[in-house]
């Protein structure tokens, strides 16, 4: 045997190259690829249908139930708020009516008190007026009593001025009568 240098190998055959292209598209590899395809599809189908899809559908159902519950609660709260609003409006109307009645009563009491005070003042003024009229009548009667005396004195003074002599009391009395 002949010794060959280290690291060199002689081969008598030339390397075989098959036709180029993708092995996926070659018919001799399709059988294994179809088996793997079916196996992967079955595993993904099982995982999706048993694990992921129930979780998603459960989340959707839970979310739908929560939304429906929230809508029901909102409607219930809206109905309660409307009932409370109607009750509050009734209370406001009742309070307004009471306030108007109280104001009307207070106005009536004030009017009655004012009328009573006015009546008392009118009585007091009538008494003062009657007293003043009585004093005026007395003063007039007294003044009328003095008119004769003043007229007599004035006539005497005029006669004396015109004639130069004083008139007697009897003459003055006769001329004034």
C-alpha positions in Angstrom: 0.0 0.0 0.0 1.1 3.3 -0.8 1.2 5.9 1.8 -0.6 9.0 1.1 0.3 12.3 2.4 -1.5 13.3 5.4 -4.6 15.3 4.9 -5.2 14.5 1.3 -7.9 12.0 0.3 -8.4 10.9 -3.2 -11.7 9.9 -4.4 -12.4 8.4 -7.7 -15.9 9.5 -8.0 -16.9 13.0 -8.7 -19.5 14.6 -6.4 -23.1 14.3 -7.5 -25.1 17.3 -7.8 -28.8 17.0 -8.2 -30.9 19.4 -10.1 -31.3 22.8 -8.2 -34.5 24.0 -6.6 -36.3 24.0 -3.3 -36.7 20.6 -1.7 -40.2 21.5 -0.6 -41.3 21.5 -4.2 -39.8 18.1 -5.0 -42.3 15.2 -5.0 -40.1 12.8 -3.1 -40.2 15.0 0.0 -44.0 15.7 -0.1 -45.0 12.7 2.0 -43.0 13.7 5.1 -44.0 17.3 4.6 -47.7 16.4 4.6 -47.3 14.3 7.7 -45.6 17.2 9.5 -48.2 19.6 8.2 -51.1 17.4 9.5 -49.3 16.9 12.9 -48.6 20.6 13.4 -52.2 21.5 12.3 -53.6 19.0 14.8 -51.4 20.3 17.6 -52.3 24.0 16.8 -56.0 23.1 16.4 -56.0 21.3 19.8 -54.1 24.1 21.5 -56.3 26.8 20.0 -59.7 25.0 20.5 -58.9 23.7 24.0 -56.9 26.5 25.6 -56.9 29.8 23.8 -60.4 30.0 22.2 -62.2 29.1 25.5 -60.2 31.8 27.3 -61.1 34.4 24.6 -64.8 33.4 24.5 -64.9 33.3 28.3 -63.4 36.8 28.3 -65.9 38.0 25.7 -68.8 36.5 27.7 -67.6 37.9 30.9 -67.2 41.3 29.3 -70.6 41.1 27.7 -72.2 40.1 31.0 -70.4 43.0 32.8 -71.6 45.4 30.2 -75.1 44.1 30.4 -75.0 44.3 34.2 -73.6 47.9 34.0 -76.3 48.9 31.6 -79.0 47.4 34.0 -77.4 49.2 36.9 -77.3 52.4 35.0 -81.0 52.1 34.0 -81.9 51.2 37.6 -79.9 54.2 38.9 -81.5 56.4 36.2 -85.0 55.3 37.3 -84.1 55.9 41.0 -82.7 59.4 40.1 -85.9 60.2 38.2 -88.0 59.1 41.2 -85.8 61.2 43.5 -86.0 64.2 41.1 -89.8 64.0 41.0 -89.9 63.7 44.8 -87.5 66.7 45.1 -89.7 68.7 42.7 -92.8 67.8 44.7 -91.0 68.9 47.9 -89.9 72.2 46.3 -93.4 72.8 45.1 -94.8 72.1 48.6 -92.1 74.3 50.2 -92.9 77.1 47.7 -96.6 76.8 48.5 -95.9 76.9 52.2 -93.6 79.9 51.8 -96.3 81.7 49.7 -98.9 80.9 52.4 -96.6 82.1 55.1 -95.9 85.3 53.2 -99.6 85.9 52.6 -100.3 85.3 56.3 -97.5 87.6 57.3 -98.8 90.2 54.8 -102.3 89.9 56.2 -101.1 90.2 59.8 -99.0 93.2 58.9 -101.9 94.8 57.0 -104.2 94.2 60.0 -101.7 95.7 62.4 -101.2 98.7 60.0 -105.0 99.1 59.8 -105.3 98.9 63.5 -102.5 101.5 64.0 -104.1 103.7 61.3 -107.5 103.5 63.1 -105.9 104.5 66.4 -104.1 107.3 64.8 -107.2 108.5 63.1 -109.1 108.4 66.4 -106.2 110.4 68.1 -106.1 112.9 65.2 -109.9 113.3 65.3 -109.7 114.0 69.1 -106.9 116.5 68.5 -108.9 118.1 65.7 -112.0 118.3 67.8 -110.0 119.9 70.6 -108.4 122.3 68.2 -111.8 123.3 66.7 -113.1 123.8 70.2 -110.2 126.1 71.0 -110.7 127.9 67.7 -114.4 128.4 68.4 -113.6 129.7 71.9 -111.0 132.0 70.5 -113.4 133.2 67.7 -116.2 133.8 70.2 -113.8 135.7 72.4 -112.5 137.6 69.4 -116.1 138.4 68.3 -116.8 139.6 71.8 -113.9 142.0 71.5 -114.8 143.1 68.0 -117.6 145.4 69.3 -115.2 146.9 71.8 -112.5 147.4 69.1 -115.0 148.8 66.6 -116.3 151.2 69.2 -112.8 152.4 70.1 -111.9 152.6 66.4 -115.1 154.6 65.6 -114.4 156.9 68.6 -110.9 157.5 67.4 -112.1 158.2 63.8 -114.8 160.6 65.1 -112.4 162.5 67.3 -109.9 162.7 64.4 -112.5 164.0 62.0 -114.5 166.3 64.3 -112.0 167.1 66.8 -114.3 166.1 69.7 -114.7 162.8 71.4 -117.9 160.8 70.9 -119.9 159.6 73.8 -120.3 155.9 74.6 -124.1 156.1 73.9 -123.5 157.6 70.5 -120.9 154.9 69.6 -123.2 152.2 70.8 -126.1 153.5 68.7 -124.0 153.8 65.6 -122.7 150.2 65.9 -126.2 148.8 66.4 
